[in-house]
Amino acid sequence: MNTANASLPPRGALRYLSLCVLTTLYSPLATASEPEPVTTLQTITFNARQYTPAKQTENVRHDSSVKIQQADLLNQYLPTVAGVNVGGTSGMDQHIYIRGLGSDNAGSALKITVDGVRQPETRGFHHAGISGLDPDLYKTTEVSVGNNSVTLGNNAIGGGVAFTTVDAEDLLLPDQKMGAKVKLGYASNDQQFQRSLTTYAKPNDQLDMIVSYSERDSDGGEDGKGNHIQGDDITIKSILAKVNVMPAEGHKITASYQSYDNDGNYPFRPNIGYQANLPANIHPGYSNNETYALGYEYKPHSNFELNSKIYHLTNESLSQGLRGTTPSRVATSGKTDGMTASIKQQLTQHHGDHALTHTLNYGVEGYKKSATLESSDITEDATSVGVYLQDRIELGRFALTPGVRFDHYKPSERLSSDDYNQVSGAIAGEFKLTPNHSLFASYTQLFNGPPLPETIHQSGQTFVNKDLEAETGANAELGISSRFQGVFDSQDSMSLTAKVFDTQYDNKIDRITGIDCTTGNSVTDGQCASYINAGETTVKGYELSAKYRLNNMRLNAGYAHAKSETEQGYQLNKDSGDQLNLGFNYDINDKFSLGSAIRHVKGLTRRTSATAVADLPSFTTYDVFGSYRPSTLPQLTVDAGVYNLTDAYYYEHVSNTGDKAMGRNVKVALSYQF
């Protein structure tokens, strides 16, 4: 087993945390009137869509904000989470990055799931994306900023993002057993027209059904200088069909189908931008996903829960145009077949006046993924199986969570001739200084087996590196979380979280070209490519977040800083500048809601090799939005907003410099429930 020792957090960050500890211990604002909920403090959860009015809770603060932002792509709401960036402007080029890690030439470093189903992990074409998802279908998004648990497993060294789709009970109005929702939306920048119909029913406690269809047409849009971006004649269709059957108390069976179809005239190389592909490289292309899943849940009481699922996912993509002066057609397909089973069980022992609680989480995950380049009829596949055991032990103010995991991984033979077996451990601790103030720390060993080669490269020759090692490493985090009541008013509340992290990756895998096909040596006229271990990479930084609420007003702020350094003294090519997020939401009354958001990304000089230096400029975006529900017709909701209010001309630091972001965009949506 190859693991890495994470170095200590920077001295300045430790001073900051020490100051936070002293402040919370002696602050007159700290109260013990309401205990802090038990949490690992390692994930951020927020609603991506809220269909019916619901009381705002302490744990969920972004629901109204994201709802009236009317997000249709991931890059329109995920960057509100500190430490998360999304590259790509169009639906053909969406890449999620956490602390600079995501998809690259050697696969993906993030575990992305929808209702527990692993999404495609292999890029068909390095100029296109792999995340074809529609935020309109989701009720929650959970982001693991960094890997802090043995439950994430293979292909998650940077963390994970878990999307959860809506159920009928999330949409039904009070005393309603069946209903429907119609939505019409328009966006000015890309002249996007959206229409969707969702029907749902829960006739009794044994059945819950939902069917949703959404279609969006758009013309690509413009950046802040009026230049055309994305593509032309774009149509995105999304379908969700889900049935929950509860045959007996504690038992639940779920069958679901999802599809996402993105068709349009797109640049051959979407990630370098529309303008750079002109005039001859705009052609019909598509990216399509389909998922079938069957799940079973058994929950006889609150102290025991079993969840299991089997699934089948297929994906297809097409990019076509000129590579230099040569016409090229990159058509790829892939599939993922998998299963998961997990048990959460709580056991309590009493020792006099003290209670010792064990919350066990153990399970197994297995999946096989494959990818085919249609022109060569070559298919590559890889198989992964992992088992894990985690136990959260609570006694008084202390909580300790040890965990262990075993992974078996069999990669493509074109990438490596070896199987990989790895035992990884993790430990996390939490100490309540007071009921409202907690210190937390974690240390997690990481494993990522060599992923499938990028599908387009299957047509070329690959030199198999028999000495290729899996990516391993360790992630260490230390932080403090506090909650206050009665800060400026007897009815207000505020929460603060600060953490530092130090993550070390060993044996980082990279793809190199110009390799002699016989010897594996780098030569001038080498015709082969090969995968190598590029050495160690360290990512260090800190993340701060604050949330404040007074009656119907909510404020939130987040700041993220992450910097990488490779063994050669350079940076990862997706390092981003420091990011500041500010958000405001105010429910004026039952009819009106207002909100605004500010996002600032600091400029950065990024050096990824001796000759590759990029000066990335800073940028700031402003959004304002609101929602109106007339008292005479409460089933109708009108959402409106102006996004990138100042028409800023910029690109994301995790995007190609030519892939400019959308300029000012006015959105209006009408939703009617009946």
Secondary structure, 3 states (H helix, E strand, C coil): CCCCCCCCCCHHHHHHHHHHHHHHHHCCCCCCCCCCCCCCCCEEEEECCCCCCCCCCCCCCCHHHHHHHCCCCHHHCHHHCCCEEEECCCCCCCEEEECCECEECCEECEEEEECCEECCCCCCCCCCCCCCCCHHHEEEEEEEECCCCCCCCCCCCCEEEEEEECCHHHHCCCCCCEEEEEEEEEECCCCEEEEEEEEEEEEECCEEEEEEEEEEEECCCECCCCCECCCEEEEEEEEEEEEEECCCCCEEEEEEEEEEEEEEEEECCHHHCHHHHCCCCEEEEEEEEEEEEEEEEEEEECCEEEEEEEEEEEEEEEEEEEECCEEEEEEEEEEEEEEEEEEEEEEEEEECCEEEEEEEEEEEEEEEEEEEECCCCEEEEEEEEEEEEEEEEEECCEEEEEEEEEEEEECCCCCCCCCEEEEEEEEEEEEEEECCEEEEEEEEEEEECCCCCCHHHHHCEEECCCCCCCEEEEEEEEEEEEEEECCCCCCEEEEEEEEEEEEEEECCEEEEEEECCCCCCECCCCCEEEEEECCCEEEEEEEEEEEEEECCEEEEEEEEEEEEEECCCCCCCCCCCCEEEEEEEEECCCCEEEEEEEEEECCEEEECCCCCEEEECCEEEEEEEEEECCCCCCCEEEEEEEECCCCCCCCCCCCCCCCCCCCCEEEEEEEEEC
